[in-house]
Amino acid sequence: MDTITISDLEVWYHVGVPDHERVQTQRLAITLRLVVDFRTAAAMDDVGATINYSEVARRIISFGDGRSWKLIETVAVELAEIILREFRPHSVTVEVKKFVLPNTRHVAVEVTRPTP
């Protein structure tokens, strides 16, 4: 299998356990690893035979519009579910980074889900 990776896509979502933390959007960095098979796309040199990573990125950026979460764990699981449903990779790994703890670069969660 082959992999498409989108690294540290910057998004602004309402997320945080305390209510006051969800008032303003927070910067998150999303990394996606989509397992696909490139053989047909490479043989045809055709984006229609693979997953269009530009479309994936646009979907992830707009995913937070009008939504709010307490946990980045929930964000990661829900992102994995929509990627699987809408783009149909063999599997997806989603990492969500949040920049809230002092003296750390970030806090991250990661989930991997196969296509059902």
Rosetta blueprint (number, residue, H / E / L):
1 M L
2 D E
3 T E
4 I E
5 T E
6 I E
7 S E
8 D E
9 L E
10 E E
11 V E
12 W E
13 Y E
14 H E
15 V E
16 G L
17 V L
18 P L
19 D H
20 H H
21 E H
22 R H
23 V L
24 Q L
25 T L
26 Q E
27 R E
28 L E
29 A E
30 I E
31 T E
32 L E
33 R E
34 L E
35 V E
36 V E
37 D L
38 F L
39 R H
40 T H
41 A H
42 A H
43 A H
44 M H
45 D L
46 D L
47 V H
48 G H
49 A H
50 T L
51 I L
52 N L
53 Y H
54 S H
55 E H
56 V H
57 A H
58 R H
59 R H
60 I H
61 I H
62 S H
63 F L
64 G L
65 D L
66 G L
67 R L
68 S E
69 W E
70 K L
71 L L
72 I H
73 E H
74 T H
75 V H
76 A H
77 V H
78 E H
79 L H
80 A H
81 E H
82 I H
83 I H
84 L H
85 R H
86 E H
87 F H
88 R L
89 P L
90 H L
91 S E
92 V E
93 T E
94 V E
95 E E
96 V E
97 K E
98 K E
99 F L
100 V L
101 L L
102 P L
103 N L
104 T L
105 R L
106 H L
107 V E
108 A E
109 V E
110 E E
111 V E
112 T E
113 R E
114 P E
115 T L
116 P L
